[in-house]
Amino acid sequence: MQRTMRAALIAAVLVGMSQPAAAQSTPWEDRVFGGFNFAFDASKSDITSNRPFVIYDETGGLTTTSEFDPDTLLDFSVGARIWRNMGVAIGYSARSGTGEGPIEGSIPHPIFYDRPRSFSSTIDGVDRKEQATHLMIGWMIPWNDNVDVFVYGGPSFYRLHQEIVSDLAVAEQGPPFSSVVVSPSFAERKESAVGYNVGADVSYIFYTRDNLRFGIGGFMRFTGASADVDVGNGVVVESGMGGFQAGVGARVRF
């Protein structure tokens, strides 16, 4: 599904960029354009790690998976016409959520060697925040005096704030030490990554006063990046960011 959406958006950008003559029939006269959107990110993210740790002079194992569902997104952008119908815009989007998932592993025995005990439970309240700055270079297609379409693409600069399980507190249940209770502690990791964006923004202008114009619009965008997250003990895992995004909101031109 996401591949189909991405292909459609790339096709829209290529078609729009290949038709400057059609756009010239209705010249784009605005100098500055911008928008503010309430949006939705349809991607589902997760981060999974498998790492060793040492306790009782033996090596135990820890596996965690935190899943983050699709979520709402705040998005805004501002841009300028630089040549004919070509425009350059800077956009910013941010989403945050709380994930949950299983935690499981093995704990060495405090007395006997090579006799590990297994444990499993569920963790929740794992925080994740994705922030992205998008450089959008594209072509504005004014269909008439009220409707225009901006098709664009460019690099995206991501900042990830991700909580990970940094340590385990182990509580023994007494002889014969056949089971344990574990309490995870968390730490935040901050990572940066460079990705891409490709999309289209449609605007309908319904109010004009002198050179100032207001309207409403909607956008579709596919954007993505991946970051390497250090989950401890020298283990690094890859976490994807972005995905298919769409939203509606206010538009301004002048």
KACORBEL-V71910 format. One record per residue. N is the residue number from 1. RES is the residue in three letters. OMEGA is omega in whole degrees, 0 to 359 (* if undefined). Layout:
BEGIN
n=<N/N>
res=<RES/RES>
omega=<OMEGA/OMEGA>
END
This chain:
BEGIN
n=<1/2/3/4/5/6/7/8/9/10/11/12/13/14/15/16/17/18/19/20/21/22/23/24/25/26/27/28/29/30/31/32/33/34/35/36/37/38/39/40/41/42/43/44/45/46/47/48/49/50/51/52/53/54/55/56/57/58/59/60/61/62/63/64/65/66/67/68/69/70/71/72/73/74/75/76/77/78/79/80/81/82/83/84/85/86/87/88/89/90/91/92/93/94/95/96/97/98/99/100/101/102/103/104/105/106/107/108/109/110/111/112/113/114/115/116/117/118/119/120/121/122/123/124/125/126/127/128/129/130/131/132/133/134/135/136/137/138/139/140/141/142/143/144/145/146/147/148/149/150/151/152/153/154/155/156/157/158/159/160/161/162/163/164/165/166/167/168/169/170/171/172/173/174/175/176/177/178/179/180/181/182/183/184/185/186/187/188/189/190/191/192/193/194/195/196/197/198/199/200/201/202/203/204/205/206/207/208/209/210/211/212/213/214/215/216/217/218/219/220/221/222/223/224/225/226/227/228/229/230/231/232/233/234/235/236/237/238/239/240/241/242/243/244/245/246/247/248/249/250/251/252/253/254>
res=<MET/GLN/ARG/THR/MET/ARG/ALA/ALA/LEU/ILE/ALA/ALA/VAL/LEU/VAL/GLY/MET/SER/GLN/PRO/ALA/ALA/ALA/GLN/SER/THR/PRO/TRP/GLU/ASP/ARG/VAL/PHE/GLY/GLY/PHE/ASN/PHE/ALA/PHE/ASP/ALA/SER/LYS/SER/ASP/ILE/THR/SER/ASN/ARG/PRO/PHE/VAL/ILE/TYR/ASP/GLU/THR/GLY/GLY/LEU/THR/THR/THR/SER/GLU/PHE/ASP/PRO/ASP/THR/LEU/LEU/ASP/PHE/SER/VAL/GLY/ALA/ARG/ILE/TRP/ARG/ASN/MET/GLY/VAL/ALA/ILE/GLY/TYR/SER/ALA/ARG/SER/GLY/THR/GLY/GLU/GLY/PRO/ILE/GLU/GLY/SER/ILE/PRO/HIS/PRO/ILE/PHE/TYR/ASP/ARG/PRO/ARG/SER/PHE/SER/SER/THR/ILE/ASP/GLY/VAL/ASP/ARG/LYS/GLU/GLN/ALA/THR/HIS/LEU/MET/ILE/GLY/TRP/MET/ILE/PRO/TRP/ASN/ASP/ASN/VAL/ASP/VAL/PHE/VAL/TYR/GLY/GLY/PRO/SER/PHE/TYR/ARG/LEU/HIS/GLN/GLU/ILE/VAL/SER/ASP/LEU/ALA/VAL/ALA/GLU/GLN/GLY/PRO/PRO/PHE/SER/SER/VAL/VAL/VAL/SER/PRO/SER/PHE/ALA/GLU/ARG/LYS/GLU/SER/ALA/VAL/GLY/TYR/ASN/VAL/GLY/ALA/ASP/VAL/SER/TYR/ILE/PHE/TYR/THR/ARG/ASP/ASN/LEU/ARG/PHE/GLY/ILE/GLY/GLY/PHE/MET/ARG/PHE/THR/GLY/ALA/SER/ALA/ASP/VAL/ASP/VAL/GLY/ASN/GLY/VAL/VAL/VAL/GLU/SER/GLY/MET/GLY/GLY/PHE/GLN/ALA/GLY/VAL/GLY/ALA/ARG/VAL/ARG/PHE>
omega=<180/178/178/178/180/179/179/180/177/178/179/178/181/178/181/181/183/184/178/181/179/180/183/177/173/187/176/187/179/176/183/178/181/180/175/187/162/192/182/176/187/184/175/185/172/175/184/179/173/183/178/171/185/175/183/179/174/181/174/181/181/176/178/175/176/183/182/185/172/188/177/188/170/187/172/182/175/183/182/173/183/180/183/180/179/180/176/182/172/179/178/177/181/174/177/181/179/184/176/179/183/170/183/180/181/179/177/179/183/183/187/179/176/175/185/173/178/175/175/177/180/175/173/182/177/186/178/177/175/175/183/171/185/169/187/178/186/184/178/179/177/180/174/183/185/187/173/180/177/178/193/173/179/179/175/183/188/172/182/170/187/172/177/174/185/183/177/169/185/177/179/183/177/181/8/177/182/181/180/171/182/176/182/169/190/174/181/174/178/182/177/180/177/179/184/173/174/185/179/181/180/181/173/182/183/180/179/174/188/180/182/183/179/178/176/180/178/180/168/183/168/182/181/175/176/182/175/184/177/182/176/179/178/181/179/178/181/178/180/178/179/183/177/182/178/181/178/180/185/177/178/177/170/*>
END
